[in-house]
């Protein structure tokens, strides 16, 4: 069953890729399809040759580095770094071209640097919130284990009054 689903998904992905390439290369605005091929290969080289190794090295440093080894917030930090990298990859071209509108102020009408920094700050705040909630949950579970290990019980214990000796 799993192989059938994988095969269907592969066929659907290849069909969509073919349709996209057909539409791209058949577009009347594309005058030189070789430029599109060079652009696509350049993106592939940048992604697989530079971006992925950098992200993997940073992740390995965060996991195995002496400063952060064993810290519970490292997975949240790694997740935020991946989100920040994706936001930067998408937003950086607009940030770098800010002010270069070629005489048409509607080309880049927004304050992209400010918006990019706001998105990074918002996602960092969300990551911090996730890390704090995780710490709070771990602390709550850890306190219960410590109390039980020390002989404390979760419920109140009633003690009986000593018996009177009726002999």
BELTA-V821495 format. One record per residue. RES is the residue in three letters. PHI is phi in whole degrees, 0 to 359 (* if undefined). OMEGA is omega in whole degrees, -180 to 180 (999 if undefined). BURIAL is + if it has 9 or more other ideal C-beta (glycine too) atoms within 8 Angstrom, else -. Layout:
{{RES & PHI & OMEGA & BURIAL} {RES & PHI & OMEGA & BURIAL}}
This chain:
{{UNK & * & -180 & -} {UNK & 295 & 180 & -} {UNK & 295 & 179 & -} {UNK & 293 & 180 & -} {UNK & 296 & 178 & -} {UNK & 298 & 178 & -} {UNK & 297 & 178 & -} {UNK & 295 & 178 & -} {UNK & 295 & 178 & -} {UNK & 296 & 180 & -} {UNK & 296 & 179 & -} {UNK & 295 & 178 & -} {UNK & 296 & 178 & -} {UNK & 294 & 178 & -} {UNK & 295 & 179 & -} {UNK & 294 & 177 & -} {UNK & 297 & 178 & -} {UNK & 297 & 178 & -} {UNK & 296 & 178 & -} {UNK & 296 & 178 & -} {UNK & 295 & 178 & -} {UNK & 299 & 179 & -} {UNK & 293 & 180 & -} {UNK & 293 & -177 & +} {UNK & 283 & 178 & +} {UNK & 267 & -179 & -} {UNK & 291 & -178 & -} {UNK & 293 & 180 & -} {UNK & 281 & 178 & -} {UNK & 275 & -179 & +} {UNK & 267 & -179 & -} {UNK & 227 & -180 & -} {UNK & 299 & 179 & -} {UNK & 294 & 177 & -} {UNK & 299 & 178 & -} {UNK & 295 & 179 & +} {UNK & 296 & 178 & -} {UNK & 297 & 178 & -} {UNK & 299 & 179 & -} {UNK & 295 & 178 & -} {UNK & 293 & 176 & -} {UNK & 297 & 177 & -} {UNK & 296 & 178 & -} {UNK & 296 & 179 & -} {UNK & 295 & 179 & +} {UNK & 297 & -178 & +} {UNK & 293 & -174 & +} {UNK & 279 & -177 & -} {UNK & 265 & -177 & -} {UNK & 235 & -172 & -} {UNK & 293 & -178 & +} {UNK & 297 & 177 & +} {UNK & 299 & 178 & -} {UNK & 296 & 180 & -} {UNK & 295 & 179 & +} {UNK & 295 & 178 & -} {UNK & 295 & 178 & -} {UNK & 296 & 178 & +} {UNK & 296 & 178 & +} {UNK & 295 & 178 & -} {UNK & 296 & -179 & -} {UNK & 292 & -179 & +} {UNK & 282 & -174 & +} {UNK & 259 & -178 & -} {UNK & 291 & -177 & -} {UNK & 291 & -176 & -} {UNK & 283 & -173 & -} {UNK & 251 & -177 & +} {UNK & 299 & 176 & -} {UNK & 80 & 180 & -} {UNK & 282 & -177 & -} {UNK & 288 & -178 & -} {UNK & 271 & -176 & +} {UNK & 299 & 178 & +} {UNK & 299 & 178 & -} {UNK & 293 & 178 & +} {UNK & 297 & 178 & +} {UNK & 297 & 178 & +} {UNK & 298 & 179 & +} {UNK & 294 & 178 & +} {UNK & 296 & 177 & +} {UNK & 294 & 178 & +} {UNK & 297 & 180 & +} {UNK & 297 & 178 & +} {UNK & 294 & 180 & +} {UNK & 293 & 178 & -} {UNK & 297 & 180 & +} {UNK & 292 & 180 & +} {UNK & 298 & 180 & -} {UNK & 280 & -173 & -} {UNK & 270 & -175 & +} {UNK & 298 & 178 & +} {UNK & 301 & 179 & -} {UNK & 290 & 179 & +} {UNK & 295 & -178 & +} {UNK & 288 & -179 & -} {UNK & 265 & -179 & -} {UNK & 303 & -180 & +} {UNK & 89 & 180 & -} {UNK & 259 & -176 & -} {UNK & 262 & 178 & +} {UNK & 61 & 180 & -} {UNK & 86 & 179 & -} {UNK & 242 & -175 & -} {UNK & 293 & 179 & -} {UNK & 273 & -179 & -} {UNK & 290 & 178 & -} {UNK & 233 & -170 & +} {UNK & 276 & -172 & -} {UNK & 254 & 175 & -} {UNK & 279 & -170 & -} {UNK & 293 & 179 & +} {UNK & 298 & 179 & -} {UNK & 299 & -179 & -} {UNK & 294 & 178 & +} {UNK & 297 & 179 & +} {UNK & 294 & 177 & -} {UNK & 294 & 178 & -} {UNK & 296 & 178 & +} {UNK & 297 & 179 & +} {UNK & 295 & -180 & -} {UNK & 294 & 179 & -} {UNK & 290 & 176 & +} {UNK & 294 & 177 & +} {UNK & 297 & 177 & -} {UNK & 295 & 177 & -} {UNK & 296 & 177 & +} {UNK & 297 & 178 & -} {UNK & 298 & 178 & -} {UNK & 298 & 180 & +} {UNK & 295 & 180 & +} {UNK & 292 & 177 & -} {UNK & 296 & 177 & -} {UNK & 298 & 178 & +} {UNK & 294 & 180 & +} {UNK & 297 & 179 & -} {UNK & 292 & 178 & -} {UNK & 294 & -180 & +} {UNK & 296 & 179 & -} {UNK & 296 & 178 & -} {UNK & 289 & -178 & -} {UNK & 293 & -180 & -} {UNK & 294 & 179 & -} {UNK & 296 & 178 & +} {UNK & 293 & -180 & -} {UNK & 295 & -180 & -} {UNK & 296 & 179 & +} {UNK & 293 & 179 & +} {UNK & 293 & -180 & -} {UNK & 276 & 178 & -} {UNK & 98 & 178 & -} {UNK & 279 & 178 & -} {UNK & 248 & -179 & -} {UNK & 286 & -178 & -} {UNK & 243 & -179 & -} {UNK & 291 & -180 & -} {UNK & 250 & 177 & -} {UNK & 270 & 178 & -} {UNK & 257 & 179 & -} {UNK & 275 & 175 & -} {UNK & 289 & 180 & -} {UNK & 299 & 179 & -} {UNK & 285 & 176 & -} {UNK & 275 & -179 & -} {UNK & 276 & -176 & -} {UNK & 257 & -178 & -} {UNK & 273 & 999 & -}}
